[in-house]
């Protein structure tokens, strides 16, 4: 528990000293939401709805998940930086559990990602009329679960990377398509059969669906074509547990290489 607490606090201190990260993580998705949402607002029609839902409203839950995704993944880069600076090697030779290393890093990244998502969540009442205090609390709890799963995935990817360039390449190849095919930009219904099938197997689809339902207070206004909140939460929880377990096993099997020498 001491190792978890120290690594958790270190992530928070690192974030406090790099406040520009919050601006980049929140402003970029907000620009996507405003520009894309405004551009498609008049041409969007949600299948099965009366036409009252605008694209800005539909796109909001997906943008909220995008904030958490950016925060979780970009914070995971600290693992590569810790290896380069030699801090990670010092932690690994200490008499602490490898699982404690994973949980400490992941917990710190999770809290930071959820708090940054909460900043964007504050705009929910202005976007979705049916949003209540209870639905916002439920959504924040769900964001913690989403952030925990994405932070575990970010840790797993970063642990196997030796450079930030490789990490960004994997992020663009894997994580961005996961978000694009999660129902954040367009609903599953109405898409081509093969895209719909990929979306159904995408774990982030259930994170976006659960977020959408939570914002509406589990009311039917979220969309009848979405999986239920219970099903979405279960799939999301299983994904989180699996990724965290694989990350812990990966740490037990692979010891990071020695820190890279700084080039002159």
FITIDREN-682776 format. One record per residue (C-alpha): residue number from 0; y negated, z negated, x negated. Coordinates in nm, 3 decimals. Layout:
// residues N
<r><nr>NUM</nr><c2>Y</c2><c3>Z</c3><c1>X</c1></r>
...
END
This chain:
// residues 264
<r><nr>0</nr><c2>0.000</c2><c3>0.000</c3><c1>0.000</c1></r>
<r><nr>1</nr><c2>-0.237</c2><c3>-0.064</c3><c1>-0.291</c1></r>
<r><nr>2</nr><c2>-0.181</c2><c3>0.288</c3><c1>-0.423</c1></r>
<r><nr>3</nr><c2>-0.241</c2><c3>0.436</c3><c1>-0.078</c1></r>
<r><nr>4</nr><c2>-0.561</c2><c3>0.236</c3><c1>-0.037</c1></r>
<r><nr>5</nr><c2>-0.698</c2><c3>0.329</c3><c1>-0.380</c1></r>
<r><nr>6</nr><c2>-0.626</c2><c3>0.700</c3><c1>-0.340</c1></r>
<r><nr>7</nr><c2>-0.767</c2><c3>0.689</c3><c1>0.012</c1></r>
<r><nr>8</nr><c2>-1.092</c2><c3>0.529</c3><c1>-0.108</c1></r>
<r><nr>9</nr><c2>-1.115</c2><c3>0.775</c3><c1>-0.395</c1></r>
<r><nr>10</nr><c2>-1.113</c2><c3>1.069</c3><c1>-0.151</c1></r>
<r><nr>11</nr><c2>-1.393</c2><c3>0.908</c3><c1>0.050</c1></r>
<r><nr>12</nr><c2>-1.602</c2><c3>0.841</c3><c1>-0.262</c1></r>
<r><nr>13</nr><c2>-1.550</c2><c3>1.197</c3><c1>-0.383</c1></r>
<r><nr>14</nr><c2>-1.676</c2><c3>1.325</c3><c1>-0.049</c1></r>
<r><nr>15</nr><c2>-1.983</c2><c3>1.099</c3><c1>-0.048</c1></r>
<r><nr>16</nr><c2>-2.082</c2><c3>1.238</c3><c1>-0.387</c1></r>
<r><nr>17</nr><c2>-2.039</c2><c3>1.597</c3><c1>-0.264</c1></r>
<r><nr>18</nr><c2>-2.227</c2><c3>1.599</c3><c1>0.066</c1></r>
<r><nr>19</nr><c2>-2.274</c2><c3>1.975</c3><c1>0.053</c1></r>
<r><nr>20</nr><c2>-1.907</c2><c3>2.004</c3><c1>0.152</c1></r>
<r><nr>21</nr><c2>-1.983</c2><c3>1.878</c3><c1>0.502</c1></r>
<r><nr>22</nr><c2>-2.261</c2><c3>2.132</c3><c1>0.547</c1></r>
<r><nr>23</nr><c2>-2.037</c2><c3>2.420</c3><c1>0.437</c1></r>
<r><nr>24</nr><c2>-1.739</c2><c3>2.308</c3><c1>0.646</c1></r>
<r><nr>25</nr><c2>-1.938</c2><c3>2.263</c3><c1>0.968</c1></r>
<r><nr>26</nr><c2>-2.205</c2><c3>2.533</c3><c1>0.942</c1></r>
<r><nr>27</nr><c2>-1.963</c2><c3>2.821</c3><c1>0.866</c1></r>
<r><nr>28</nr><c2>-1.745</c2><c3>2.772</c3><c1>1.178</c1></r>
<r><nr>29</nr><c2>-2.059</c2><c3>2.707</c3><c1>1.385</c1></r>
<r><nr>30</nr><c2>-2.198</c2><c3>3.045</c3><c1>1.279</c1></r>
<r><nr>31</nr><c2>-1.865</c2><c3>3.206</c3><c1>1.374</c1></r>
<r><nr>32</nr><c2>-1.881</c2><c3>3.037</c3><c1>1.713</c1></r>
<r><nr>33</nr><c2>-2.240</c2><c3>3.140</c3><c1>1.783</c1></r>
<r><nr>34</nr><c2>-2.221</c2><c3>3.498</c3><c1>1.652</c1></r>
<r><nr>35</nr><c2>-1.872</c2><c3>3.594</c3><c1>1.774</c1></r>
<r><nr>36</nr><c2>-1.908</c2><c3>3.394</c3><c1>2.095</c1></r>
<r><nr>37</nr><c2>-2.242</c2><c3>3.551</c3><c1>2.181</c1></r>
<r><nr>38</nr><c2>-2.122</c2><c3>3.901</c3><c1>2.092</c1></r>
<r><nr>39</nr><c2>-1.814</c2><c3>3.885</c3><c1>2.316</c1></r>
<r><nr>40</nr><c2>-1.954</c2><c3>3.657</c3><c1>2.584</c1></r>
<r><nr>41</nr><c2>-2.025</c2><c3>3.925</c3><c1>2.846</c1></r>
<r><nr>42</nr><c2>-1.710</c2><c3>4.129</c3><c1>2.790</c1></r>
<r><nr>43</nr><c2>-1.467</c2><c3>3.834</c3><c1>2.798</c1></r>
<r><nr>44</nr><c2>-1.252</c2><c3>3.751</c3><c1>3.098</c1></r>
<r><nr>45</nr><c2>-0.993</c2><c3>3.477</c3><c1>3.075</c1></r>
<r><nr>46</nr><c2>-0.667</c2><c3>3.591</c3><c1>3.246</c1></r>
<r><nr>47</nr><c2>-0.604</c2><c3>3.401</c3><c1>3.566</c1></r>
<r><nr>48</nr><c2>-0.950</c2><c3>3.246</c3><c1>3.583</c1></r>
<r><nr>49</nr><c2>-1.226</c2><c3>3.306</c3><c1>3.836</c1></r>
<r><nr>50</nr><c2>-1.454</c2><c3>3.442</c3><c1>3.564</c1></r>
<r><nr>51</nr><c2>-1.653</c2><c3>3.121</c3><c1>3.527</c1></r>
<r><nr>52</nr><c2>-1.530</c2><c3>3.055</c3><c1>3.172</c1></r>
<r><nr>53</nr><c2>-1.752</c2><c3>3.219</c3><c1>2.911</c1></r>
<r><nr>54</nr><c2>-1.628</c2><c3>3.322</c3><c1>2.570</c1></r>
<r><nr>55</nr><c2>-1.845</c2><c3>3.057</c3><c1>2.407</c1></r>
<r><nr>56</nr><c2>-1.657</c2><c3>2.799</c3><c1>2.612</c1></r>
<r><nr>57</nr><c2>-1.319</c2><c3>2.955</c3><c1>2.538</c1></r>
<r><nr>58</nr><c2>-1.390</c2><c3>2.988</c3><c1>2.166</c1></r>
<r><nr>59</nr><c2>-1.516</c2><c3>2.629</c3><c1>2.128</c1></r>
<r><nr>60</nr><c2>-1.174</c2><c3>2.452</c3><c1>2.096</c1></r>
<r><nr>61</nr><c2>-1.061</c2><c3>2.711</c3><c1>1.841</c1></r>
<r><nr>62</nr><c2>-1.379</c2><c3>2.660</c3><c1>1.640</c1></r>
<r><nr>63</nr><c2>-1.321</c2><c3>2.285</c3><c1>1.652</c1></r>
<r><nr>64</nr><c2>-0.976</c2><c3>2.334</c3><c1>1.500</c1></r>
<r><nr>65</nr><c2>-1.129</c2><c3>2.571</c3><c1>1.244</c1></r>
<r><nr>66</nr><c2>-1.365</c2><c3>2.294</c3><c1>1.128</c1></r>
<r><nr>67</nr><c2>-1.066</c2><c3>2.063</c3><c1>1.077</c1></r>
<r><nr>68</nr><c2>-0.875</c2><c3>2.343</c3><c1>0.903</c1></r>
<r><nr>69</nr><c2>-1.156</c2><c3>2.415</c3><c1>0.658</c1></r>
<r><nr>70</nr><c2>-1.213</c2><c3>2.046</c3><c1>0.587</c1></r>
<r><nr>71</nr><c2>-0.843</c2><c3>1.975</c3><c1>0.534</c1></r>
<r><nr>72</nr><c2>-0.775</c2><c3>2.273</c3><c1>0.311</c1></r>
<r><nr>73</nr><c2>-1.089</c2><c3>2.257</c3><c1>0.099</c1></r>
<r><nr>74</nr><c2>-1.039</c2><c3>1.884</c3><c1>0.042</c1></r>
<r><nr>75</nr><c2>-0.687</c2><c3>1.958</c3><c1>-0.082</c1></r>
<r><nr>76</nr><c2>-0.839</c2><c3>2.141</c3><c1>-0.377</c1></r>
<r><nr>77</nr><c2>-0.902</c2><c3>1.795</c3><c1>-0.525</c1></r>
<r><nr>78</nr><c2>-0.531</c2><c3>1.782</c3><c1>-0.610</c1></r>
<r><nr>79</nr><c2>-0.570</c2><c3>2.077</c3><c1>-0.846</c1></r>
<r><nr>80</nr><c2>-0.887</c2><c3>1.921</c3><c1>-0.991</c1></r>
<r><nr>81</nr><c2>-0.707</c2><c3>1.589</c3><c1>-1.045</c1></r>
<r><nr>82</nr><c2>-0.431</c2><c3>1.770</c3><c1>-1.235</c1></r>
<r><nr>83</nr><c2>-0.684</c2><c3>1.955</c3><c1>-1.451</c1></r>
<r><nr>84</nr><c2>-0.874</c2><c3>1.634</c3><c1>-1.532</c1></r>
<r><nr>85</nr><c2>-0.555</c2><c3>1.443</c3><c1>-1.614</c1></r>
<r><nr>86</nr><c2>-0.596</c2><c3>1.187</c3><c1>-1.334</c1></r>
<r><nr>87</nr><c2>-0.284</c2><c3>1.302</c3><c1>-1.152</c1></r>
<r><nr>88</nr><c2>-0.069</c2><c3>1.259</c3><c1>-1.463</c1></r>
<r><nr>89</nr><c2>-0.199</c2><c3>0.902</c3><c1>-1.497</c1></r>
<r><nr>90</nr><c2>-0.106</c2><c3>0.827</c3><c1>-1.137</c1></r>
<r><nr>91</nr><c2>0.243</c2><c3>0.971</c3><c1>-1.176</c1></r>
<r><nr>92</nr><c2>0.330</c2><c3>0.752</c3><c1>-1.474</c1></r>
<r><nr>93</nr><c2>0.209</c2><c3>0.439</c3><c1>-1.292</c1></r>
<r><nr>94</nr><c2>0.476</c2><c3>0.217</c3><c1>-1.128</c1></r>
<r><nr>95</nr><c2>0.399</c2><c3>0.334</c3><c1>-0.774</c1></r>
<r><nr>96</nr><c2>0.594</c2><c3>0.527</c3><c1>-0.515</c1></r>
<r><nr>97</nr><c2>0.563</c2><c3>0.904</c3><c1>-0.507</c1></r>
<r><nr>98</nr><c2>0.546</c2><c3>0.880</c3><c1>-0.128</c1></r>
<r><nr>99</nr><c2>0.247</c2><c3>0.649</c3><c1>-0.170</c1></r>
<r><nr>100</nr><c2>0.069</c2><c3>0.919</c3><c1>-0.372</c1></r>
<r><nr>101</nr><c2>0.122</c2><c3>1.172</c3><c1>-0.094</c1></r>
<r><nr>102</nr><c2>0.023</c2><c3>0.934</c3><c1>0.185</c1></r>
<r><nr>103</nr><c2>-0.288</c2><c3>0.812</c3><c1>0.002</c1></r>
<r><nr>104</nr><c2>-0.419</c2><c3>1.163</c3><c1>-0.063</c1></r>
<r><nr>105</nr><c2>-0.323</c2><c3>1.296</c3><c1>0.280</c1></r>
<r><nr>106</nr><c2>-0.469</c2><c3>0.996</c3><c1>0.464</c1></r>
<r><nr>107</nr><c2>-0.803</c2><c3>1.033</c3><c1>0.288</c1></r>
<r><nr>108</nr><c2>-0.821</c2><c3>1.406</c3><c1>0.357</c1></r>
<r><nr>109</nr><c2>-0.717</c2><c3>1.350</c3><c1>0.719</c1></r>
<r><nr>110</nr><c2>-0.994</c2><c3>1.101</c3><c1>0.792</c1></r>
<r><nr>111</nr><c2>-1.257</c2><c3>1.321</c3><c1>0.627</c1></r>
<r><nr>112</nr><c2>-1.142</c2><c3>1.627</c3><c1>0.824</c1></r>
<r><nr>113</nr><c2>-1.132</c2><c3>1.440</c3><c1>1.154</c1></r>
<r><nr>114</nr><c2>-1.479</c2><c3>1.292</c3><c1>1.101</c1></r>
<r><nr>115</nr><c2>-1.623</c2><c3>1.634</c3><c1>1.024</c1></r>
<r><nr>116</nr><c2>-1.453</c2><c3>1.766</c3><c1>1.335</c1></r>
<r><nr>117</nr><c2>-1.609</c2><c3>1.479</c3><c1>1.532</c1></r>
<r><nr>118</nr><c2>-1.955</c2><c3>1.601</c3><c1>1.431</c1></r>
<r><nr>119</nr><c2>-1.888</c2><c3>1.936</c3><c1>1.596</c1></r>
<r><nr>120</nr><c2>-1.708</c2><c3>1.762</c3><c1>1.885</c1></r>
<r><nr>121</nr><c2>-2.036</c2><c3>1.592</c3><c1>1.978</c1></r>
<r><nr>122</nr><c2>-2.153</c2><c3>1.926</c3><c1>2.122</c1></r>
<r><nr>123</nr><c2>-1.862</c2><c3>1.942</c3><c1>2.370</c1></r>
<r><nr>124</nr><c2>-2.052</c2><c3>1.810</c3><c1>2.677</c1></r>
<r><nr>125</nr><c2>-2.309</c2><c3>2.087</c3><c1>2.636</c1></r>
<r><nr>126</nr><c2>-2.037</c2><c3>2.355</c3><c1>2.624</c1></r>
<r><nr>127</nr><c2>-1.774</c2><c3>2.229</c3><c1>2.870</c1></r>
<r><nr>128</nr><c2>-1.917</c2><c3>2.072</c3><c1>3.185</c1></r>
<r><nr>129</nr><c2>-1.602</c2><c3>1.876</c3><c1>3.272</c1></r>
<r><nr>130</nr><c2>-1.595</c2><c3>1.696</c3><c1>2.936</c1></r>
<r><nr>131</nr><c2>-1.599</c2><c3>1.317</c3><c1>2.972</c1></r>
<r><nr>132</nr><c2>-1.602</c2><c3>1.025</c3><c1>2.731</c1></r>
<r><nr>133</nr><c2>-1.227</c2><c3>0.983</c3><c1>2.783</c1></r>
<r><nr>134</nr><c2>-1.153</c2><c3>1.349</c3><c1>2.710</c1></r>
<r><nr>135</nr><c2>-1.362</c2><c3>1.331</c3><c1>2.391</c1></r>
<r><nr>136</nr><c2>-1.170</c2><c3>1.024</c3><c1>2.273</c1></r>
<r><nr>137</nr><c2>-0.841</c2><c3>1.199</c3><c1>2.350</c1></r>
<r><nr>138</nr><c2>-0.961</c2><c3>1.508</c3><c1>2.164</c1></r>
<r><nr>139</nr><c2>-1.060</c2><c3>1.303</c3><c1>1.858</c1></r>
<r><nr>140</nr><c2>-0.716</c2><c3>1.138</c3><c1>1.849</c1></r>
<r><nr>141</nr><c2>-0.561</c2><c3>1.482</c3><c1>1.869</c1></r>
<r><nr>142</nr><c2>-0.786</c2><c3>1.605</c3><c1>1.587</c1></r>
<r><nr>143</nr><c2>-0.645</c2><c3>1.326</c3><c1>1.371</c1></r>
<r><nr>144</nr><c2>-0.294</c2><c3>1.460</c3><c1>1.431</c1></r>
<r><nr>145</nr><c2>-0.403</c2><c3>1.820</c3><c1>1.363</c1></r>
<r><nr>146</nr><c2>-0.587</c2><c3>1.709</c3><c1>1.050</c1></r>
<r><nr>147</nr><c2>-0.284</c2><c3>1.511</c3><c1>0.929</c1></r>
<r><nr>148</nr><c2>-0.057</c2><c3>1.813</c3><c1>0.967</c1></r>
<r><nr>149</nr><c2>-0.300</c2><c3>2.053</c3><c1>0.800</c1></r>
<r><nr>150</nr><c2>-0.374</c2><c3>1.804</c3><c1>0.521</c1></r>
<r><nr>151</nr><c2>-0.003</c2><c3>1.766</c3><c1>0.453</c1></r>
<r><nr>152</nr><c2>0.029</c2><c3>2.145</c3><c1>0.442</c1></r>
<r><nr>153</nr><c2>-0.273</c2><c3>2.170</c3><c1>0.213</c1></r>
<r><nr>154</nr><c2>-0.124</c2><c3>1.905</c3><c1>-0.017</c1></r>
<r><nr>155</nr><c2>0.208</c2><c3>2.090</c3><c1>-0.028</c1></r>
<r><nr>156</nr><c2>0.040</c2><c3>2.418</c3><c1>-0.121</c1></r>
<r><nr>157</nr><c2>-0.202</c2><c3>2.264</c3><c1>-0.373</c1></r>
<r><nr>158</nr><c2>0.078</c2><c3>2.069</c3><c1>-0.545</c1></r>
<r><nr>159</nr><c2>0.250</c2><c3>2.398</c3><c1>-0.628</c1></r>
<r><nr>160</nr><c2>-0.069</c2><c3>2.567</c3><c1>-0.750</c1></r>
<r><nr>161</nr><c2>-0.208</c2><c3>2.558</c3><c1>-1.104</c1></r>
<r><nr>162</nr><c2>-0.546</c2><c3>2.714</c3><c1>-1.024</c1></r>
<r><nr>163</nr><c2>-0.799</c2><c3>2.712</c3><c1>-0.743</c1></r>
<r><nr>164</nr><c2>-0.790</c2><c3>3.092</c3><c1>-0.740</c1></r>
<r><nr>165</nr><c2>-0.422</c2><c3>3.088</c3><c1>-0.648</c1></r>
<r><nr>166</nr><c2>-0.489</c2><c3>2.824</c3><c1>-0.383</c1></r>
<r><nr>167</nr><c2>-0.759</c2><c3>3.036</c3><c1>-0.220</c1></r>
<r><nr>168</nr><c2>-0.530</c2><c3>3.337</c3><c1>-0.226</c1></r>
<r><nr>169</nr><c2>-0.255</c2><c3>3.149</c3><c1>-0.042</c1></r>
<r><nr>170</nr><c2>-0.512</c2><c3>3.011</c3><c1>0.203</c1></r>
<r><nr>171</nr><c2>-0.637</c2><c3>3.359</c3><c1>0.288</c1></r>
<r><nr>172</nr><c2>-0.284</c2><c3>3.495</c3><c1>0.314</c1></r>
<r><nr>173</nr><c2>-0.128</c2><c3>3.214</c3><c1>0.519</c1></r>
<r><nr>174</nr><c2>-0.372</c2><c3>2.968</c3><c1>0.672</c1></r>
<r><nr>175</nr><c2>-0.642</c2><c3>3.204</c3><c1>0.800</c1></r>
<r><nr>176</nr><c2>-0.384</c2><c3>3.422</c3><c1>0.982</c1></r>
<r><nr>177</nr><c2>-0.234</c2><c3>3.104</c3><c1>1.127</c1></r>
<r><nr>178</nr><c2>-0.570</c2><c3>3.025</c3><c1>1.284</c1></r>
<r><nr>179</nr><c2>-0.635</c2><c3>3.384</c3><c1>1.395</c1></r>
<r><nr>180</nr><c2>-0.299</c2><c3>3.392</c3><c1>1.576</c1></r>
<r><nr>181</nr><c2>-0.331</c2><c3>3.045</c3><c1>1.731</c1></r>
<r><nr>182</nr><c2>-0.505</c2><c3>3.140</c3><c1>2.054</c1></r>
<r><nr>183</nr><c2>-0.841</c2><c3>3.044</c3><c1>1.909</c1></r>
<r><nr>184</nr><c2>-0.988</c2><c3>3.395</c3><c1>1.926</c1></r>
<r><nr>185</nr><c2>-0.790</c2><c3>3.541</c3><c1>2.216</c1></r>
<r><nr>186</nr><c2>-0.529</c2><c3>3.409</c3><c1>2.461</c1></r>
<r><nr>187</nr><c2>-0.157</c2><c3>3.471</c3><c1>2.431</c1></r>
<r><nr>188</nr><c2>-0.147</c2><c3>3.641</c3><c1>2.770</c1></r>
<r><nr>189</nr><c2>-0.278</c2><c3>3.995</c3><c1>2.746</c1></r>
<r><nr>190</nr><c2>-0.194</c2><c3>4.040</c3><c1>2.378</c1></r>
<r><nr>191</nr><c2>0.071</c2><c3>4.283</c3><c1>2.258</c1></r>
<r><nr>192</nr><c2>0.433</c2><c3>4.158</c3><c1>2.280</c1></r>
<r><nr>193</nr><c2>0.488</c2><c3>4.117</c3><c1>1.905</c1></r>
<r><nr>194</nr><c2>0.157</c2><c3>3.932</c3><c1>1.860</c1></r>
<r><nr>195</nr><c2>0.239</c2><c3>3.704</c3><c1>2.154</c1></r>
<r><nr>196</nr><c2>0.578</c2><c3>3.628</c3><c1>1.999</c1></r>
<r><nr>197</nr><c2>0.421</c2><c3>3.540</c3><c1>1.664</c1></r>
<r><nr>198</nr><c2>0.170</c2><c3>3.317</c3><c1>1.841</c1></r>
<r><nr>199</nr><c2>0.448</c2><c3>3.130</c3><c1>2.023</c1></r>
<r><nr>200</nr><c2>0.614</c2><c3>3.049</c3><c1>1.689</c1></r>
<r><nr>201</nr><c2>0.287</c2><c3>2.947</c3><c1>1.526</c1></r>
<r><nr>202</nr><c2>0.259</c2><c3>2.565</c3><c1>1.518</c1></r>
<r><nr>203</nr><c2>-0.119</c2><c3>2.585</c3><c1>1.514</c1></r>
<r><nr>204</nr><c2>-0.106</c2><c3>2.755</c3><c1>1.854</c1></r>
<r><nr>205</nr><c2>0.008</c2><c3>2.426</c3><c1>2.001</c1></r>
<r><nr>206</nr><c2>-0.266</c2><c3>2.241</c3><c1>1.818</c1></r>
<r><nr>207</nr><c2>-0.530</c2><c3>2.468</c3><c1>1.971</c1></r>
<r><nr>208</nr><c2>-0.363</c2><c3>2.447</c3><c1>2.315</c1></r>
<r><nr>209</nr><c2>-0.350</c2><c3>2.067</c3><c1>2.302</c1></r>
<r><nr>210</nr><c2>-0.713</c2><c3>2.054</c3><c1>2.189</c1></r>
<r><nr>211</nr><c2>-0.816</c2><c3>2.281</c3><c1>2.475</c1></r>
<r><nr>212</nr><c2>-0.633</c2><c3>2.069</c3><c1>2.732</c1></r>
<r><nr>213</nr><c2>-0.767</c2><c3>1.745</c3><c1>2.584</c1></r>
<r><nr>214</nr><c2>-1.126</c2><c3>1.870</c3><c1>2.609</c1></r>
<r><nr>215</nr><c2>-1.075</c2><c3>1.930</c3><c1>2.980</c1></r>
<r><nr>216</nr><c2>-0.923</c2><c3>1.586</c3><c1>3.027</c1></r>
<r><nr>217</nr><c2>-0.579</c2><c3>1.745</c3><c1>3.086</c1></r>
<r><nr>218</nr><c2>-0.727</c2><c3>1.921</c3><c1>3.392</c1></r>
<r><nr>219</nr><c2>-0.606</c2><c3>2.270</c3><c1>3.499</c1></r>
<r><nr>220</nr><c2>-0.933</c2><c3>2.429</c3><c1>3.383</c1></r>
<r><nr>221</nr><c2>-0.790</c2><c3>2.470</c3><c1>3.033</c1></r>
<r><nr>222</nr><c2>-0.571</c2><c3>2.763</c3><c1>3.141</c1></r>
<r><nr>223</nr><c2>-0.244</c2><c3>2.793</c3><c1>3.327</c1></r>
<r><nr>224</nr><c2>-0.089</c2><c3>3.014</c3><c1>3.057</c1></r>
<r><nr>225</nr><c2>-0.107</c2><c3>2.739</c3><c1>2.794</c1></r>
<r><nr>226</nr><c2>0.189</c2><c3>2.515</c3><c1>2.708</c1></r>
<r><nr>227</nr><c2>0.161</c2><c3>2.165</c3><c1>2.851</c1></r>
<r><nr>228</nr><c2>-0.015</c2><c3>1.890</c3><c1>2.660</c1></r>
<r><nr>229</nr><c2>0.308</c2><c3>1.694</c3><c1>2.612</c1></r>
<r><nr>230</nr><c2>0.493</c2><c3>1.997</c3><c1>2.475</c1></r>
<r><nr>231</nr><c2>0.203</c2><c3>2.091</c3><c1>2.249</c1></r>
<r><nr>232</nr><c2>0.169</c2><c3>1.737</c3><c1>2.115</c1></r>
<r><nr>233</nr><c2>0.544</c2><c3>1.715</c3><c1>2.050</c1></r>
<r><nr>234</nr><c2>0.554</c2><c3>2.046</c3><c1>1.859</c1></r>
<r><nr>235</nr><c2>0.245</c2><c3>1.949</c3><c1>1.661</c1></r>
<r><nr>236</nr><c2>0.393</c2><c3>1.608</c3><c1>1.574</c1></r>
<r><nr>237</nr><c2>0.723</c2><c3>1.763</c3><c1>1.462</c1></r>
<r><nr>238</nr><c2>0.535</c2><c3>2.013</c3><c1>1.246</c1></r>
<r><nr>239</nr><c2>0.337</c2><c3>1.730</c3><c1>1.086</c1></r>
<r><nr>240</nr><c2>0.647</c2><c3>1.521</c3><c1>1.015</c1></r>
<r><nr>241</nr><c2>0.835</c2><c3>1.817</c3><c1>0.867</c1></r>
<r><nr>242</nr><c2>0.549</c2><c3>1.926</c3><c1>0.640</c1></r>
<r><nr>243</nr><c2>0.485</c2><c3>1.568</c3><c1>0.523</c1></r>
<r><nr>244</nr><c2>0.855</c2><c3>1.517</c3><c1>0.447</c1></r>
<r><nr>245</nr><c2>0.871</c2><c3>1.842</c3><c1>0.250</c1></r>
<r><nr>246</nr><c2>0.555</c2><c3>1.743</c3><c1>0.059</c1></r>
<r><nr>247</nr><c2>0.707</c2><c3>1.407</c3><c1>-0.040</c1></r>
<r><nr>248</nr><c2>1.030</c2><c3>1.573</c3><c1>-0.151</c1></r>
<r><nr>249</nr><c2>0.829</c2><c3>1.829</c3><c1>-0.347</c1></r>
<r><nr>250</nr><c2>0.645</c2><c3>1.555</c3><c1>-0.534</c1></r>
<r><nr>251</nr><c2>0.976</c2><c3>1.395</c3><c1>-0.627</c1></r>
<r><nr>252</nr><c2>1.110</c2><c3>1.723</c3><c1>-0.766</c1></r>
<r><nr>253</nr><c2>0.813</c2><c3>1.869</c3><c1>-0.950</c1></r>
<r><nr>254</nr><c2>0.594</c2><c3>1.697</c3><c1>-1.208</c1></r>
<r><nr>255</nr><c2>0.261</c2><c3>1.872</c3><c1>-1.255</c1></r>
<r><nr>256</nr><c2>0.205</c2><c3>2.041</c3><c1>-1.587</c1></r>
<r><nr>257</nr><c2>-0.027</c2><c3>1.896</c3><c1>-1.845</c1></r>
<r><nr>258</nr><c2>-0.399</c2><c3>1.930</c3><c1>-1.777</c1></r>
<r><nr>259</nr><c2>-0.542</c2><c3>2.263</c3><c1>-1.877</c1></r>
<r><nr>260</nr><c2>-0.771</c2><c3>2.278</c3><c1>-2.176</c1></r>
<r><nr>261</nr><c2>-1.131</c2><c3>2.360</c3><c1>-2.102</c1></r>
<r><nr>262</nr><c2>-1.232</c2><c3>2.697</c3><c1>-2.233</c1></r>
<r><nr>263</nr><c2>-1.517</c2><c3>2.700</c3><c1>-2.487</c1></r>
END
